[in-house]
Amino acid sequence: MFRSVSVILTSALVLSQPAPAFAAAAPLQPVSKWNVSNGDTLCIASRSYGSPAGPVSLSIVPSPNGETYELLVGSKYTARGRAIEEQGSVNFGKGPIDAWALFYQTVNRGSDVHDFRIPAAEMTQAASAPTMSLHISGSSDFTFALDSMTQVLDGLKKCSVDLERNWNMDRQQWSKFSSRAHADFKNLFNPEDYPLQAIWKEQGGTGQYLLLVDEHGKVDGCQVLQPTGVPVLDVTVCAVIQNKAKFTPALDENGKPVRSVVVTPTINWRIP
């Protein structure tokens, strides 16, 4: 019988094990140019590597608030597997950086994805790095040849500035709202939402999230501000919020619904 579990909210505005040093594999070479895309809810730079027989994609995604970067490695789909957290690290040639890491597969069974998250301050190393190595404990490493990274990072920063403006993230813009976006978080999470993987491992943690709420009250984006330390819990939070949350959108000074960002209360996953 499963023990009882709870998800607790408290009001408020990566795996911690050290990653071992590792030997970088021969760098994968690019087969396309960098493509920097200015999406409506995110900014992303992507590039194809490898060969037609063994394609690998690399994507770089800054968080909307610019505090972290996600590094996503997509490779050929293998047998169906559940999402798992991974002990990982990122190395730009100056030593390994501990990384928030998660493995999952796309819903259309198109790709296996390894998702690494590092602080923006560490990502600056990429500007002058000839390679980037992504290490997964107990699995294969990915090493990518890099070039034009100064332009790529500059393009992502410009896109992020546009994203902040389009979603009214600036505090001066917030001050003009006659009403902030809001929703009832108290009854949003249920014990059934607790991932079985985390229950089996008796894992819990406290996280906080940045939401992009459109003018209709729909959550169009969810980013981790304060990770729980258990990647599958952070993914679950975003999935529950985007599927269940019903927001009243923000109103501008004229009472018109507008886009805005919402910082969630802290969300605590606990197994009593």
C-alpha positions in Angstrom: 0.0 0.0 0.0 1.3 3.5 -0.9 1.8 5.8 2.0 0.0 9.1 1.9 1.5 11.9 0.0 0.9 15.6 0.0 1.7 18.7 -2.1 1.9 21.9 0.0 1.7 25.5 -1.1 3.4 28.3 0.8 3.2 31.9 -0.2 6.3 33.8 -1.5 7.2 35.9 -4.5 19.7 19.4 -9.9 20.8 17.1 -8.6 23.2 18.1 -5.9 25.7 15.2 -6.2 29.0 16.4 -7.6 29.5 15.3 -11.2 32.7 13.4 -11.8 35.3 14.5 -14.3 35.1 12.7 -17.7 37.0 12.3 -20.9 35.3 14.1 -23.8 34.4 12.0 -26.8 35.3 12.9 -30.3 33.2 16.0 -31.1 30.1 15.6 -33.3 30.3 17.9 -36.3 27.4 20.1 -37.4 25.5 19.4 -40.7 23.5 22.6 -40.6 23.9 26.2 -39.6 22.5 27.6 -36.3 18.9 28.5 -36.4 17.8 31.1 -33.8 14.0 31.2 -33.6 12.0 34.0 -31.9 9.0 32.0 -30.7 5.9 33.5 -29.1 6.6 31.8 -25.7 10.3 30.9 -25.9 13.6 31.6 -27.7 15.5 28.7 -29.1 18.8 28.2 -31.0 19.0 24.8 -32.7 21.4 22.9 -34.9 21.7 19.4 -36.5 24.8 17.2 -35.9 25.9 13.7 -36.8 24.9 11.9 -40.0 21.6 10.9 -41.7 22.1 7.4 -40.2 22.7 8.8 -36.7 21.2 12.4 -36.5 21.6 14.3 -33.3 20.1 17.7 -32.6 21.3 20.3 -30.1 19.0 23.1 -28.8 19.7 26.0 -26.5 16.8 27.6 -24.7 17.1 30.5 -22.2 14.5 30.8 -19.5 12.1 33.8 -19.9 13.7 35.6 -17.0 17.2 34.9 -18.3 18.5 33.1 -15.2 19.0 29.6 -16.6 19.6 27.8 -19.9 18.3 24.5 -21.1 20.5 22.3 -23.3 18.4 19.7 -25.1 20.0 16.8 -27.0 17.6 15.0 -29.3 18.6 11.6 -30.8 16.9 8.7 -32.6 13.9 7.2 -30.7 14.6 3.9 -28.9 12.3 1.5 -27.1 9.6 3.2 -25.1 10.9 4.3 -21.7 9.6 6.4 -18.8 11.0 9.8 -17.9 13.9 9.5 -15.5 16.2 12.0 -13.8 19.8 11.8 -14.5 23.1 12.7 -12.9 24.7 15.0 -15.5 27.2 17.7 -16.1 28.2 20.1 -18.8 31.8 20.9 -19.8 33.0 23.8 -21.9 36.6 22.8 -21.4 37.1 24.4 -18.0 35.7 21.6 -15.9 32.3 19.9 -15.4 29.3 22.0 -14.2 26.6 20.1 -12.3 23.4 20.1 -14.3 19.7 19.6 -13.7 19.1 16.6 -16.0 16.1 14.7 -17.3 15.5 12.0 -19.9 12.2 11.8 -21.7 10.8 10.9 -25.1 8.7 13.1 -27.3 4.9 12.3 -27.4 5.0 11.4 -31.1 7.9 8.9 -30.4 10.1 11.0 -32.7 13.1 11.5 -30.4 14.9 10.6 -27.2 15.7 13.8 -25.3 18.3 14.5 -22.6 17.5 17.9 -21.0 20.2 19.7 -19.1 19.8 23.0 -17.1 22.6 25.3 -16.1 22.8 28.8 -14.7 23.1 31.6 -17.2 26.4 32.7 -15.6 27.9 29.3 -16.6 26.5 29.5 -20.1 28.7 32.5 -20.9 31.7 30.0 -21.1 30.2 28.8 -24.4 31.0 32.1 -26.2 34.7 31.1 -26.5 34.5 27.3 -26.2 35.4 25.2 -29.2 33.4 22.2 -27.9 30.7 21.4 -25.4 30.5 18.0 -23.7 27.3 16.8 -22.0 27.9 13.9 -19.6 25.2 11.5 -18.3 26.2 9.1 -15.5 26.1 5.5 -16.7 25.4 6.4 -20.3 27.1 7.9 -23.3 28.5 11.3 -23.5 27.7 13.9 -26.2 30.4 16.2 -27.4 29.5 18.9 -29.9 31.9 21.1 -32.0 30.9 24.8 -31.4 31.3 27.9 -33.5 29.6 31.3 -33.9 28.5 31.1 -30.3 28.9 34.8 -29.6 26.4 35.5 -32.3 24.1 32.7 -31.1 24.1 33.9 -27.5 23.6 37.5 -28.6 20.7 36.5 -30.8 19.1 34.6 -27.9 19.5 37.6 -25.6 17.9 39.9 -28.1 15.0 37.4 -28.5 14.7 37.3 -24.7 14.4 41.1 -24.5 11.5 40.9 -27.0 9.9 38.1 -25.1 10.0 40.1 -21.9 8.4 43.1 -23.6 5.7 41.0 -25.3 4.8 39.3 -22.0 4.9 42.5 -19.9 7.7 41.2 -17.6 9.2 44.6 -16.8 8.2 45.9 -13.4 7.2 49.3 -14.9 4.8 47.4 -17.1 3.4 45.6 -14.1 2.8 48.9 -12.2 0.4 49.9 -14.9 -1.9 46.9 -14.5 -5.2 47.6 -12.9 -5.3 43.9 -11.9 -2.7 41.1 -11.8 -3.4 37.6 -13.2 -4.5 35.2 -10.5 -5.7 31.7 -10.0 -6.6 29.4 -7.1 -3.5 27.2 -6.4 -4.9 25.7 -3.2 -6.9 22.9 -4.8 -4.9 22.5 -8.0 -2.7 19.6 -6.9 -3.9 16.2 -5.7 -2.0 13.3 -4.1 -2.6 11.4 -7.4 -0.3 13.9 -9.1 2.7 12.7 -7.2 5.0 10.9 -9.7 5.3 7.2 -8.8 9.0 7.3 -9.5 9.4 10.0 -6.8 7.3 8.0 -4.4 9.3 4.9 -4.9 12.5 6.8 -4.2 10.9 8.7 -1.3 11.8 12.0 -3.0 10.4 15.4 -2.3 11.4 19.0 -2.6 10.3 22.6 -2.8 10.1 24.5 -6.1 8.8 27.8 -7.6 7.8 28.5 -11.2 7.4 31.4 -13.7 4.3 31.2 -15.8 3.4 33.0 -19.0 -0.4 33.7 -18.8 -2.0 35.0 -22.0 -4.9 37.5 -22.3 -7.4 34.7 -22.1 -6.0 33.2 -18.9 -4.3 30.3 -20.6 -0.8 29.2 -19.3 1.3 29.3 -22.4 4.7 28.7 -20.7 6.1 27.3 -17.5 9.7 27.7 -16.4 11.5 26.5 -13.3 12.7 29.4 -11.0 13.6 27.4 -8.0 14.1 23.7 -8.8 13.0 21.0 -6.3 16.2 19.0 -7.0 14.0 16.3 -8.5 13.5 16.9 -12.2 10.4 14.7 -12.5 8.6 16.8 -9.9 9.4 20.1 -11.7 8.1 18.6 -15.0 5.0 17.4 -13.2 4.3 20.8 -11.7 4.4 22.5 -15.1 2.2 19.8 -16.6 -0.4 20.1 -13.9 -0.5 23.8 -14.0 -0.8 24.0 -17.8 -3.5 21.3 -17.9 -5.6 22.4 -14.9 -5.0 26.0 -13.9 -7.7 28.5 -14.7 -6.4 32.1 -14.5 -8.2 35.4 -14.5 -5.9 37.4 -16.9 -4.2 40.6 -15.9 -5.9 43.9 -16.9 -4.1 47.0 -18.2 -4.8 50.5 -17.0 -7.9 50.6 -19.2 -9.3 47.3 -18.0 -8.3 45.4 -21.1 -7.0 41.8 -20.6 -3.3 41.5 -21.4 -0.5 39.0 -21.3 1.6 38.8 -18.1 3.9 36.7 -16.0 3.0 35.0 -12.7 5.4 33.7 -10.1 3.8 30.8 -8.3 3.8 30.3 -4.6 6.4 27.8 -3.5 5.2 24.3 -4.1 6.3 21.6 -1.6 6.2 17.9 -2.4 6.4 15.8 0.7 5.9 12.2 1.7 4.8 12.2 5.3 
